[in-house]
Amino acid sequence: MEATKDINRLKVVLAEKKRTNKWLAEQLGKDPATVSKWCTNTAQPGLETLLQISKVLEVDVKDLLNSSRAGEDVKLIKFL
């Protein structure tokens, strides 16, 4: 059985910012259960939501993601 990969670092960033899942859910107008799923990597937020999260937490969106390849930076392109 293949181990699931942690795609986002949301739980880590929330801890670094001393914020809770519930606080983030309130800021985004989302259900706390949804944010909990993001934090446990059971589900992933969409790109637009990820951008909202980065603004609310005042971090670069790259800080919310784990690289898909070892030793490589995550590169995102913002479409206008």
PDB file with SEQRES, HELIX, SHEET and CRYST1 records, atoms N, CA, C and O in Angstrom:
SEQRES   1 A   80  MET GLU ALA THR LYS ASP ILE ASN ARG LEU LYS VAL VAL          
SEQRES   2 A   80  LEU ALA GLU LYS LYS ARG THR ASN LYS TRP LEU ALA GLU          
SEQRES   3 A   80  GLN LEU GLY LYS ASP PRO ALA THR VAL SER LYS TRP CYS          
SEQRES   4 A   80  THR ASN THR ALA GLN PRO GLY LEU GLU THR LEU LEU GLN          
SEQRES   5 A   80  ILE SER LYS VAL LEU GLU VAL ASP VAL LYS ASP LEU LEU          
SEQRES   6 A   80  ASN SER SER ARG ALA GLY GLU ASP VAL LYS LEU ILE LYS          
SEQRES   7 A   80  PHE LEU                                                      
HELIX    1 AA1 LEU A   10  GLU A   16  1                                   7    
HELIX    2 AA2 ASN A   21  LEU A   28  1                                   8    
HELIX    3 AA3 PRO A   32  CYS A   39  1                                   8    
HELIX    4 AA4 LEU A   47  LEU A   57  1                                  11    
HELIX    5 AA5 VAL A   61  LEU A   64  5                                   4    
CRYST1    1.000    1.000    1.000  90.00  90.00  90.00 P 1           1          
ATOM      1  N   MET A   1       0.843  -1.180   0.000  1.00  0.00           N  
ATOM      2  CA  MET A   1       0.000   0.000   0.000  1.00  0.00           C  
ATOM      3  C   MET A   1       0.881   1.233   0.000  1.00  0.00           C  
ATOM      4  O   MET A   1       1.817   1.329   0.794  1.00  0.00           O  
ATOM      5  N   GLU A   2       0.592   2.172  -0.879  1.00  0.00           N  
ATOM      6  CA  GLU A   2       1.394   3.382  -0.993  1.00  0.00           C  
ATOM      7  C   GLU A   2       1.002   4.383   0.085  1.00  0.00           C  
ATOM      8  O   GLU A   2      -0.183   4.613   0.328  1.00  0.00           O  
ATOM      9  N   ALA A   3       2.005   4.980   0.733  1.00  0.00           N  
ATOM     10  CA  ALA A   3       1.739   5.984   1.758  1.00  0.00           C  
ATOM     11  C   ALA A   3       1.251   7.262   1.100  1.00  0.00           C  
ATOM     12  O   ALA A   3       1.722   7.645   0.029  1.00  0.00           O  
ATOM     13  N   THR A   4       0.283   7.926   1.766  1.00  0.00           N  
ATOM     14  CA  THR A   4      -0.199   9.178   1.214  1.00  0.00           C  
ATOM     15  C   THR A   4       0.845  10.260   1.442  1.00  0.00           C  
ATOM     16  O   THR A   4       1.552  10.264   2.449  1.00  0.00           O  
ATOM     17  N   LYS A   5       0.923  11.164   0.498  1.00  0.00           N  
ATOM     18  CA  LYS A   5       1.911  12.221   0.556  1.00  0.00           C  
ATOM     19  C   LYS A   5       1.261  13.497   1.065  1.00  0.00           C  
ATOM     20  O   LYS A   5       0.165  13.862   0.638  1.00  0.00           O  
ATOM     21  N   ASP A   6       1.941  14.169   1.976  1.00  0.00           N  
ATOM     22  CA  ASP A   6       1.456  15.453   2.445  1.00  0.00           C  
ATOM     23  C   ASP A   6       1.721  16.489   1.369  1.00  0.00           C  
ATOM     24  O   ASP A   6       2.870  16.827   1.085  1.00  0.00           O  
ATOM     25  N   ILE A   7       0.652  16.987   0.777  1.00  0.00           N  
ATOM     26  CA  ILE A   7       0.782  17.949  -0.311  1.00  0.00           C  
ATOM     27  C   ILE A   7       0.909  19.368   0.223  1.00  0.00           C  
ATOM     28  O   ILE A   7       1.696  20.164  -0.288  1.00  0.00           O  
ATOM     29  N   ASN A   8       0.127  19.679   1.257  1.00  0.00           N  
ATOM     30  CA  ASN A   8       0.222  21.035   1.788  1.00  0.00           C  
ATOM     31  C   ASN A   8       0.839  21.055   3.186  1.00  0.00           C  
ATOM     32  O   ASN A   8       0.883  20.037   3.877  1.00  0.00           O  
ATOM     33  N   ARG A   9       1.304  22.215   3.579  1.00  0.00           N  
ATOM     34  CA  ARG A   9       1.936  22.416   4.878  1.00  0.00           C  
ATOM     35  C   ARG A   9       1.053  23.278   5.776  1.00  0.00           C  
ATOM     36  O   ARG A   9       1.554  23.934   6.690  1.00  0.00           O  
ATOM     37  N   LEU A  10      -0.240  23.284   5.530  1.00  0.00           N  
ATOM     38  CA  LEU A  10      -1.138  24.180   6.230  1.00  0.00           C  
ATOM     39  C   LEU A  10      -1.080  24.020   7.746  1.00  0.00           C  
ATOM     40  O   LEU A  10      -1.045  25.012   8.474  1.00  0.00           O  
ATOM     41  N   LYS A  11      -1.071  22.792   8.219  1.00  0.00           N  
ATOM     42  CA  LYS A  11      -1.029  22.544   9.659  1.00  0.00           C  
ATOM     43  C   LYS A  11       0.235  23.148  10.281  1.00  0.00           C  
ATOM     44  O   LYS A  11       0.182  23.732  11.363  1.00  0.00           O  
ATOM     45  N   VAL A  12       1.357  23.004   9.596  1.00  0.00           N  
ATOM     46  CA  VAL A  12       2.629  23.527  10.078  1.00  0.00           C  
ATOM     47  C   VAL A  12       2.605  25.059  10.118  1.00  0.00           C  
ATOM     48  O   VAL A  12       3.026  25.670  11.100  1.00  0.00           O  
ATOM     49  N   VAL A  13       2.110  25.667   9.042  1.00  0.00           N  
ATOM     50  CA  VAL A  13       2.067  27.132   8.963  1.00  0.00           C  
ATOM     51  C   VAL A  13       1.117  27.694  10.015  1.00  0.00           C  
ATOM     52  O   VAL A  13       1.422  28.713  10.636  1.00  0.00           O  
ATOM     53  N   LEU A  14      -0.021  27.052  10.226  1.00  0.00           N  
ATOM     54  CA  LEU A  14      -0.938  27.506  11.273  1.00  0.00           C  
ATOM     55  C   LEU A  14      -0.261  27.460  12.647  1.00  0.00           C  
ATOM     56  O   LEU A  14      -0.418  28.382  13.447  1.00  0.00           O  
ATOM     57  N   ALA A  15       0.480  26.404  12.914  1.00  0.00           N  
ATOM     58  CA  ALA A  15       1.192  26.288  14.189  1.00  0.00           C  
ATOM     59  C   ALA A  15       2.249  27.385  14.323  1.00  0.00           C  
ATOM     60  O   ALA A  15       2.399  27.986  15.387  1.00  0.00           O  
ATOM     61  N   GLU A  16       2.979  27.640  13.232  1.00  0.00           N  
ATOM     62  CA  GLU A  16       3.993  28.693  13.252  1.00  0.00           C  
ATOM     63  C   GLU A  16       3.374  30.062  13.517  1.00  0.00           C  
ATOM     64  O   GLU A  16       3.971  30.902  14.189  1.00  0.00           O  
ATOM     65  N   LYS A  17       2.184  30.277  12.989  1.00  0.00           N  
ATOM     66  CA  LYS A  17       1.483  31.559  13.152  1.00  0.00           C  
ATOM     67  C   LYS A  17       0.642  31.603  14.428  1.00  0.00           C  
ATOM     68  O   LYS A  17       0.004  32.611  14.729  1.00  0.00           O  
ATOM     69  N   LYS A  18       0.650  30.498  15.172  1.00  0.00           N  
ATOM     70  CA  LYS A  18      -0.128  30.365  16.402  1.00  0.00           C  
ATOM     71  C   LYS A  18      -1.626  30.624  16.159  1.00  0.00           C  
ATOM     72  O   LYS A  18      -2.288  31.344  16.906  1.00  0.00           O  
ATOM     73  N   ARG A  19      -2.118  30.010  15.092  1.00  0.00           N  
ATOM     74  CA  ARG A  19      -3.523  30.107  14.722  1.00  0.00           C  
ATOM     75  C   ARG A  19      -4.127  28.716  14.700  1.00  0.00           C  
ATOM     76  O   ARG A  19      -3.414  27.716  14.616  1.00  0.00           O  
ATOM     77  N   THR A  20      -5.448  28.663  14.777  1.00  0.00           N  
ATOM     78  CA  THR A  20      -6.143  27.374  14.802  1.00  0.00           C  
ATOM     79  C   THR A  20      -6.909  27.148  13.500  1.00  0.00           C  
ATOM     80  O   THR A  20      -7.128  28.069  12.713  1.00  0.00           O  
ATOM     81  N   ASN A  21      -7.302  25.903  13.304  1.00  0.00           N  
ATOM     82  CA  ASN A  21      -8.151  25.545  12.158  1.00  0.00           C  
ATOM     83  C   ASN A  21      -9.449  26.353  12.208  1.00  0.00           C  
ATOM     84  O   ASN A  21      -9.921  26.865  11.192  1.00  0.00           O  
ATOM     85  N   LYS A  22     -10.014  26.455  13.413  1.00  0.00           N  
ATOM     86  CA  LYS A  22     -11.283  27.155  13.586  1.00  0.00           C  
ATOM     87  C   LYS A  22     -11.139  28.622  13.195  1.00  0.00           C  
ATOM     88  O   LYS A  22     -12.016  29.177  12.532  1.00  0.00           O  
ATOM     89  N   TRP A  23     -10.047  29.247  13.598  1.00  0.00           N  
ATOM     90  CA  TRP A  23      -9.795  30.648  13.245  1.00  0.00           C  
ATOM     91  C   TRP A  23      -9.723  30.810  11.732  1.00  0.00           C  
ATOM     92  O   TRP A  23     -10.330  31.726  11.177  1.00  0.00           O  
ATOM     93  N   LEU A  24      -8.986  29.928  11.064  1.00  0.00           N  
ATOM     94  CA  LEU A  24      -8.847  30.004   9.616  1.00  0.00           C  
ATOM     95  C   LEU A  24     -10.201  29.806   8.933  1.00  0.00           C  
ATOM     96  O   LEU A  24     -10.530  30.506   7.976  1.00  0.00           O  
ATOM     97  N   ALA A  25     -10.975  28.856   9.430  1.00  0.00           N  
ATOM     98  CA  ALA A  25     -12.304  28.605   8.862  1.00  0.00           C  
ATOM     99  C   ALA A  25     -13.170  29.863   8.951  1.00  0.00           C  
ATOM    100  O   ALA A  25     -13.879  30.202   8.003  1.00  0.00           O  
ATOM    101  N   GLU A  26     -13.109  30.545  10.083  1.00  0.00           N  
ATOM    102  CA  GLU A  26     -13.882  31.780  10.260  1.00  0.00           C  
ATOM    103  C   GLU A  26     -13.410  32.864   9.294  1.00  0.00           C  
ATOM    104  O   GLU A  26     -14.229  33.576   8.714  1.00  0.00           O  
ATOM    105  N   GLN A  27     -12.102  32.993   9.119  1.00  0.00           N  
ATOM    106  CA  GLN A  27     -11.555  34.013   8.228  1.00  0.00           C  
ATOM    107  C   GLN A  27     -11.963  33.778   6.780  1.00  0.00           C  
ATOM    108  O   GLN A  27     -12.184  34.727   6.028  1.00  0.00           O  
ATOM    109  N   LEU A  28     -12.060  32.518   6.396  1.00  0.00           N  
ATOM    110  CA  LEU A  28     -12.367  32.162   5.009  1.00  0.00           C  
ATOM    111  C   LEU A  28     -13.853  31.932   4.754  1.00  0.00           C  
ATOM    112  O   LEU A  28     -14.271  31.811   3.603  1.00  0.00           O  
ATOM    113  N   GLY A  29     -14.655  31.871   5.822  1.00  0.00           N  
ATOM    114  CA  GLY A  29     -16.072  31.560   5.670  1.00  0.00           C  
ATOM    115  C   GLY A  29     -16.303  30.116   5.269  1.00  0.00           C  
ATOM    116  O   GLY A  29     -17.252  29.811   4.546  1.00  0.00           O  
ATOM    117  N   LYS A  30     -15.430  29.221   5.741  1.00  0.00           N  
ATOM    118  CA  LYS A  30     -15.515  27.795   5.414  1.00  0.00           C  
ATOM    119  C   LYS A  30     -15.917  27.000   6.652  1.00  0.00           C  
ATOM    120  O   LYS A  30     -15.794  27.476   7.780  1.00  0.00           O  
ATOM    121  N   ASP A  31     -16.391  25.801   6.422  1.00  0.00           N  
ATOM    122  CA  ASP A  31     -16.728  24.891   7.505  1.00  0.00           C  
ATOM    123  C   ASP A  31     -15.435  24.431   8.177  1.00  0.00           C  
ATOM    124  O   ASP A  31     -14.479  24.086   7.482  1.00  0.00           O  
ATOM    125  N   PRO A  32     -15.382  24.418   9.512  1.00  0.00           N  
ATOM    126  CA  PRO A  32     -14.170  23.950  10.200  1.00  0.00           C  
ATOM    127  C   PRO A  32     -13.760  22.527   9.809  1.00  0.00           C  
ATOM    128  O   PRO A  32     -12.573  22.200   9.822  1.00  0.00           O  
ATOM    129  N   ALA A  33     -14.725  21.688   9.467  1.00  0.00           N  
ATOM    130  CA  ALA A  33     -14.398  20.314   9.057  1.00  0.00           C  
ATOM    131  C   ALA A  33     -13.627  20.313   7.737  1.00  0.00           C  
ATOM    132  O   ALA A  33     -12.763  19.463   7.521  1.00  0.00           O  
ATOM    133  N   THR A  34     -13.937  21.256   6.862  1.00  0.00           N  
ATOM    134  CA  THR A  34     -13.229  21.365   5.588  1.00  0.00           C  
ATOM    135  C   THR A  34     -11.775  21.742   5.835  1.00  0.00           C  
ATOM    136  O   THR A  34     -10.866  21.146   5.258  1.00  0.00           O  
ATOM    137  N   VAL A  35     -11.558  22.732   6.692  1.00  0.00           N  
ATOM    138  CA  VAL A  35     -10.190  23.164   7.016  1.00  0.00           C  
ATOM    139  C   VAL A  35      -9.435  22.027   7.687  1.00  0.00           C  
ATOM    140  O   VAL A  35      -8.246  21.836   7.430  1.00  0.00           O  
ATOM    141  N   SER A  36     -10.110  21.275   8.539  1.00  0.00           N  
ATOM    142  CA  SER A  36      -9.482  20.126   9.185  1.00  0.00           C  
ATOM    143  C   SER A  36      -8.998  19.109   8.151  1.00  0.00           C  
ATOM    144  O   SER A  36      -7.910  18.550   8.292  1.00  0.00           O  
ATOM    145  N   LYS A  37      -9.788  18.872   7.131  1.00  0.00           N  
ATOM    146  CA  LYS A  37      -9.392  17.936   6.067  1.00  0.00           C  
ATOM    147  C   LYS A  37      -8.165  18.449   5.317  1.00  0.00           C  
ATOM    148  O   LYS A  37      -7.295  17.666   4.936  1.00  0.00           O  
ATOM    149  N   TRP A  38      -8.098  19.761   5.107  1.00  0.00           N  
ATOM    150  CA  TRP A  38      -6.913  20.340   4.459  1.00  0.00           C  
ATOM    151  C   TRP A  38      -5.682  20.129   5.331  1.00  0.00           C  
ATOM    152  O   TRP A  38      -4.610  19.785   4.832  1.00  0.00           O  
ATOM    153  N   CYS A  39      -5.840  20.338   6.634  1.00  0.00           N  
ATOM    154  CA  CYS A  39      -4.706  20.231   7.565  1.00  0.00           C  
ATOM    155  C   CYS A  39      -4.188  18.806   7.700  1.00  0.00           C  
ATOM    156  O   CYS A  39      -3.009  18.592   7.979  1.00  0.00           O  
ATOM    157  N   THR A  40      -5.063  17.841   7.504  1.00  0.00           N  
ATOM    158  CA  THR A  40      -4.640  16.442   7.594  1.00  0.00           C  
ATOM    159  C   THR A  40      -4.311  15.861   6.221  1.00  0.00           C  
ATOM    160  O   THR A  40      -4.007  14.675   6.096  1.00  0.00           O  
ATOM    161  N   ASN A  41      -4.375  16.704   5.199  1.00  0.00           N  
ATOM    162  CA  ASN A  41      -4.114  16.298   3.816  1.00  0.00           C  
ATOM    163  C   ASN A  41      -5.077  15.215   3.324  1.00  0.00           C  
ATOM    164  O   ASN A  41      -4.747  14.438   2.428  1.00  0.00           O  
ATOM    165  N   THR A  42      -6.257  15.175   3.916  1.00  0.00           N  
ATOM    166  CA  THR A  42      -7.315  14.283   3.443  1.00  0.00           C  
ATOM    167  C   THR A  42      -7.939  14.864   2.185  1.00  0.00           C  
ATOM    168  O   THR A  42      -8.366  14.131   1.294  1.00  0.00           O  
ATOM    169  N   ALA A  43      -7.985  16.191   2.124  1.00  0.00           N  
ATOM    170  CA  ALA A  43      -8.492  16.922   0.960  1.00  0.00           C  
ATOM    171  C   ALA A  43      -7.581  18.125   0.751  1.00  0.00           C  
ATOM    172  O   ALA A  43      -6.819  18.499   1.642  1.00  0.00           O  
ATOM    173  N   GLN A  44      -7.664  18.726  -0.427  1.00  0.00           N  
ATOM    174  CA  GLN A  44      -6.812  19.867  -0.753  1.00  0.00           C  
ATOM    175  C   GLN A  44      -7.674  21.060  -1.163  1.00  0.00           C  
ATOM    176  O   GLN A  44      -8.678  20.901  -1.858  1.00  0.00           O  
ATOM    177  N   PRO A  45      -7.273  22.255  -0.727  1.00  0.00           N  
ATOM    178  CA  PRO A  45      -8.004  23.440  -1.174  1.00  0.00           C  
ATOM    179  C   PRO A  45      -7.692  23.725  -2.641  1.00  0.00           C  
ATOM    180  O   PRO A  45      -6.633  23.352  -3.145  1.00  0.00           O  
ATOM    181  N   GLY A  46      -8.616  24.380  -3.309  1.00  0.00           N  
ATOM    182  CA  GLY A  46      -8.378  24.790  -4.686  1.00  0.00           C  
ATOM    183  C   GLY A  46      -7.343  25.908  -4.726  1.00  0.00           C  
ATOM    184  O   GLY A  46      -7.006  26.492  -3.696  1.00  0.00           O  
ATOM    185  N   LEU A  47      -6.849  26.195  -5.911  1.00  0.00           N  
ATOM    186  CA  LEU A  47      -5.809  27.215  -6.062  1.00  0.00           C  
ATOM    187  C   LEU A  47      -6.280  28.581  -5.577  1.00  0.00           C  
ATOM    188  O   LEU A  47      -5.535  29.290  -4.901  1.00  0.00           O  
ATOM    189  N   GLU A  48      -7.498  28.948  -5.915  1.00  0.00           N  
ATOM    190  CA  GLU A  48      -8.016  30.245  -5.484  1.00  0.00           C  
ATOM    191  C   GLU A  48      -8.102  30.315  -3.957  1.00  0.00           C  
ATOM    192  O   GLU A  48      -7.760  31.333  -3.356  1.00  0.00           O  
ATOM    193  N   THR A  49      -8.555  29.237  -3.345  1.00  0.00           N  
ATOM    194  CA  THR A  49      -8.632  29.182  -1.879  1.00  0.00           C  
ATOM    195  C   THR A  49      -7.240  29.207  -1.271  1.00  0.00           C  
ATOM    196  O   THR A  49      -7.025  29.836  -0.235  1.00  0.00           O  
ATOM    197  N   LEU A  50      -6.306  28.538  -1.896  1.00  0.00           N  
ATOM    198  CA  LEU A  50      -4.920  28.544  -1.425  1.00  0.00           C  
ATOM    199  C   LEU A  50      -4.362  29.970  -1.423  1.00  0.00           C  
ATOM    200  O   LEU A  50      -3.644  30.361  -0.504  1.00  0.00           O  
ATOM    201  N   LEU A  51      -4.695  30.730  -2.446  1.00  0.00           N  
ATOM    202  CA  LEU A  51      -4.268  32.128  -2.511  1.00  0.00           C  
ATOM    203  C   LEU A  51      -4.915  32.948  -1.393  1.00  0.00           C  
ATOM    204  O   LEU A  51      -4.265  33.817  -0.812  1.00  0.00           O  
ATOM    205  N   GLN A  52      -6.192  32.678  -1.086  1.00  0.00           N  
ATOM    206  CA  GLN A  52      -6.871  33.359   0.015  1.00  0.00           C  
ATOM    207  C   GLN A  52      -6.209  33.015   1.341  1.00  0.00           C  
ATOM    208  O   GLN A  52      -6.007  33.885   2.189  1.00  0.00           O  
ATOM    209  N   ILE A  53      -5.872  31.739   1.515  1.00  0.00           N  
ATOM    210  CA  ILE A  53      -5.211  31.295   2.746  1.00  0.00           C  
ATOM    211  C   ILE A  53      -3.879  32.013   2.926  1.00  0.00           C  
ATOM    212  O   ILE A  53      -3.552  32.456   4.027  1.00  0.00           O  
ATOM    213  N   SER A  54      -3.110  32.126   1.843  1.00  0.00           N  
ATOM    214  CA  SER A  54      -1.806  32.786   1.941  1.00  0.00           C  
ATOM    215  C   SER A  54      -1.964  34.249   2.336  1.00  0.00           C  
ATOM    216  O   SER A  54      -1.142  34.774   3.087  1.00  0.00           O  
ATOM    217  N   LYS A  55      -3.007  34.914   1.845  1.00  0.00           N  
ATOM    218  CA  LYS A  55      -3.252  36.313   2.225  1.00  0.00           C  
ATOM    219  C   LYS A  55      -3.646  36.423   3.691  1.00  0.00           C  
ATOM    220  O   LYS A  55      -3.131  37.275   4.416  1.00  0.00           O  
ATOM    221  N   VAL A  56      -4.560  35.560   4.125  1.00  0.00           N  
ATOM    222  CA  VAL A  56      -5.033  35.590   5.513  1.00  0.00           C  
ATOM    223  C   VAL A  56      -3.881  35.320   6.488  1.00  0.00           C  
ATOM    224  O   VAL A  56      -3.777  35.965   7.531  1.00  0.00           O  
ATOM    225  N   LEU A  57      -3.017  34.360   6.137  1.00  0.00           N  
ATOM    226  CA  LEU A  57      -1.908  33.994   7.018  1.00  0.00           C  
ATOM    227  C   LEU A  57      -0.653  34.855   6.788  1.00  0.00           C  
ATOM    228  O   LEU A  57       0.336  34.739   7.511  1.00  0.00           O  
ATOM    229  N   GLU A  58      -0.719  35.718   5.768  1.00  0.00           N  
ATOM    230  CA  GLU A  58       0.399  36.605   5.437  1.00  0.00           C  
ATOM    231  C   GLU A  58       1.685  35.829   5.171  1.00  0.00           C  
ATOM    232  O   GLU A  58       2.743  36.128   5.724  1.00  0.00           O  
ATOM    233  N   VAL A  59       1.559  34.822   4.309  1.00  0.00           N  
ATOM    234  CA  VAL A  59       2.711  34.023   3.872  1.00  0.00           C  
ATOM    235  C   VAL A  59       2.661  33.897   2.359  1.00  0.00           C  
ATOM    236  O   VAL A  59       1.610  34.086   1.745  1.00  0.00           O  
ATOM    237  N   ASP A  60       3.789  33.581   1.770  1.00  0.00           N  
ATOM    238  CA  ASP A  60       3.838  33.296   0.343  1.00  0.00           C  
ATOM    239  C   ASP A  60       3.135  31.964   0.112  1.00  0.00           C  
ATOM    240  O   ASP A  60       3.268  31.040   0.915  1.00  0.00           O  
ATOM    241  N   VAL A  61       2.397  31.865  -0.970  1.00  0.00           N  
ATOM    242  CA  VAL A  61       1.660  30.637  -1.260  1.00  0.00           C  
ATOM    243  C   VAL A  61       2.604  29.430  -1.326  1.00  0.00           C  
ATOM    244  O   VAL A  61       2.201  28.314  -1.000  1.00  0.00           O  
ATOM    245  N   LYS A  62       3.852  29.646  -1.743  1.00  0.00           N  
ATOM    246  CA  LYS A  62       4.826  28.540  -1.799  1.00  0.00           C  
ATOM    247  C   LYS A  62       5.092  27.953  -0.415  1.00  0.00           C  
ATOM    248  O   LYS A  62       5.433  26.776  -0.294  1.00  0.00           O  
ATOM    249  N   ASP A  63       4.937  28.773   0.630  1.00  0.00           N  
ATOM    250  CA  ASP A  63       5.159  28.280   1.990  1.00  0.00           C  
ATOM    251  C   ASP A  63       4.079  27.302   2.439  1.00  0.00           C  
ATOM    252  O   ASP A  63       4.252  26.586   3.425  1.00  0.00           O  
ATOM    253  N   LEU A  64       2.973  27.275   1.716  1.00  0.00           N  
ATOM    254  CA  LEU A  64       1.866  26.381   2.069  1.00  0.00           C  
ATOM    255  C   LEU A  64       1.957  25.021   1.387  1.00  0.00           C  
ATOM    256  O   LEU A  64       1.167  24.121   1.676  1.00  0.00           O  
ATOM    257  N   LEU A  65       2.924  24.874   0.479  1.00  0.00           N  
ATOM    258  CA  LEU A  65       3.019  23.650  -0.312  1.00  0.00           C  
ATOM    259  C   LEU A  65       4.329  22.918  -0.091  1.00  0.00           C  
ATOM    260  O   LEU A  65       5.373  23.533   0.123  1.00  0.00           O  
ATOM    261  N   ASN A  66       4.259  21.604  -0.145  1.00  0.00           N  
ATOM    262  CA  ASN A  66       5.462  20.784  -0.180  1.00  0.00           C  
ATOM    263  C   ASN A  66       5.841  20.581  -1.632  1.00  0.00           C  
ATOM    264  O   ASN A  66       4.974  20.441  -2.495  1.00  0.00           O  
ATOM    265  N   SER A  67       7.122  20.565  -1.897  1.00  0.00           N  
ATOM    266  CA  SER A  67       7.585  20.344  -3.258  1.00  0.00           C  
ATOM    267  C   SER A  67       7.166  18.962  -3.725  1.00  0.00           C  
ATOM    268  O   SER A  67       7.165  18.007  -2.949  1.00  0.00           O  
ATOM    269  N   SER A  68       6.812  18.863  -4.995  1.00  0.00           N  
ATOM    270  CA  SER A  68       6.413  17.570  -5.540  1.00  0.00           C  
ATOM    271  C   SER A  68       7.623  16.700  -5.861  1.00  0.00           C  
ATOM    272  O   SER A  68       7.501  15.486  -6.025  1.00  0.00           O  
ATOM    273  N   ARG A  69       8.787  17.332  -5.948  1.00  0.00           N  
ATOM    274  CA  ARG A  69      10.029  16.598  -6.197  1.00  0.00           C  
ATOM    275  C   ARG A  69      11.060  17.002  -5.149  1.00  0.00           C  
ATOM    276  O   ARG A  69      11.204  18.179  -4.820  1.00  0.00           O  
ATOM    277  N   ALA A  70      11.755  16.030  -4.643  1.00  0.00           N  
ATOM    278  CA  ALA A  70      12.755  16.292  -3.607  1.00  0.00           C  
ATOM    279  C   ALA A  70      13.799  17.289  -4.109  1.00  0.00           C  
ATOM    280  O   ALA A  70      14.332  17.152  -5.210  1.00  0.00           O  
ATOM    281  N   GLY A  71      14.075  18.283  -3.286  1.00  0.00           N  
ATOM    282  CA  GLY A  71      15.125  19.234  -3.610  1.00  0.00           C  
ATOM    283  C   GLY A  71      14.744  20.317  -4.606  1.00  0.00           C  
ATOM    284  O   GLY A  71      15.588  21.133  -4.977  1.00  0.00           O  
ATOM    285  N   GLU A  72      13.492  20.341  -5.045  1.00  0.00           N  
ATOM    286  CA  GLU A  72      13.062  21.371  -5.981  1.00  0.00           C  
ATOM    287  C   GLU A  72      12.060  22.288  -5.317  1.00  0.00           C  
ATOM    288  O   GLU A  72      11.251  21.851  -4.499  1.00  0.00           O  
ATOM    289  N   ASP A  73      12.115  23.555  -5.669  1.00  0.00           N  
ATOM    290  CA  ASP A  73      11.159  24.523  -5.163  1.00  0.00           C  
ATOM    291  C   ASP A  73       9.837  24.360  -5.904  1.00  0.00           C  
ATOM    292  O   ASP A  73       9.809  23.970  -7.071  1.00  0.00           O  
ATOM    293  N   VAL A  74       8.757  24.661  -5.220  1.00  0.00           N  
ATOM    294  CA  VAL A  74       7.451  24.671  -5.857  1.00  0.00           C  
ATOM    295  C   VAL A  74       7.336  25.975  -6.629  1.00  0.00           C  
ATOM    296  O   VAL A  74       7.612  27.045  -6.088  1.00  0.00           O  
ATOM    297  N   LYS A  75       6.937  25.893  -7.865  1.00  0.00           N  
ATOM    298  CA  LYS A  75       6.780  27.084  -8.697  1.00  0.00           C  
ATOM    299  C   LYS A  75       5.322  27.198  -9.103  1.00  0.00           C  
ATOM    300  O   LYS A  75       4.745  26.271  -9.672  1.00  0.00           O  
ATOM    301  N   LEU A  76       4.736  28.348  -8.802  1.00  0.00           N  
ATOM    302  CA  LEU A  76       3.353  28.607  -9.171  1.00  0.00           C  
ATOM    303  C   LEU A  76       3.319  29.785 -10.126  1.00  0.00           C  
ATOM    304  O   LEU A  76       4.110  30.721 -10.006  1.00  0.00           O  
ATOM    305  N   ILE A  77       2.415  29.730 -11.055  1.00  0.00           N  
ATOM    306  CA  ILE A  77       2.227  30.827 -11.994  1.00  0.00           C  
ATOM    307  C   ILE A  77       0.844  31.406 -11.716  1.00  0.00           C  
ATOM    308  O   ILE A  77      -0.153  30.684 -11.723  1.00  0.00           O  
ATOM    309  N   LYS A  78       0.793  32.701 -11.473  1.00  0.00           N  
ATOM    310  CA  LYS A  78      -0.475  33.345 -11.238  1.00  0.00           C  
ATOM    311  C   LYS A  78      -1.017  33.833 -12.569  1.00  0.00           C  
ATOM    312  O   LYS A  78      -0.371  34.609 -13.272  1.00  0.00           O  
ATOM    313  N   PHE A  79      -2.203  33.371 -12.902  1.00  0.00           N  
ATOM    314  CA  PHE A  79      -2.852  33.771 -14.135  1.00  0.00           C  
ATOM    315  C   PHE A  79      -3.698  34.993 -13.871  1.00  0.00           C  
ATOM    316  O   PHE A  79      -4.458  35.033 -12.904  1.00  0.00           O  
ATOM    317  N   LEU A  80      -3.573  35.968 -14.709  1.00  0.00           N  
ATOM    318  CA  LEU A  80      -4.362  37.205 -14.547  1.00  0.00           C  
ATOM    319  C   LEU A  80      -5.667  37.115 -15.301  1.00  0.00           C  
ATOM    320  O   LEU A  80      -6.458  38.058 -15.281  1.00  0.00           O  
TER     321      LEU A  80                                                      
END                                                                             
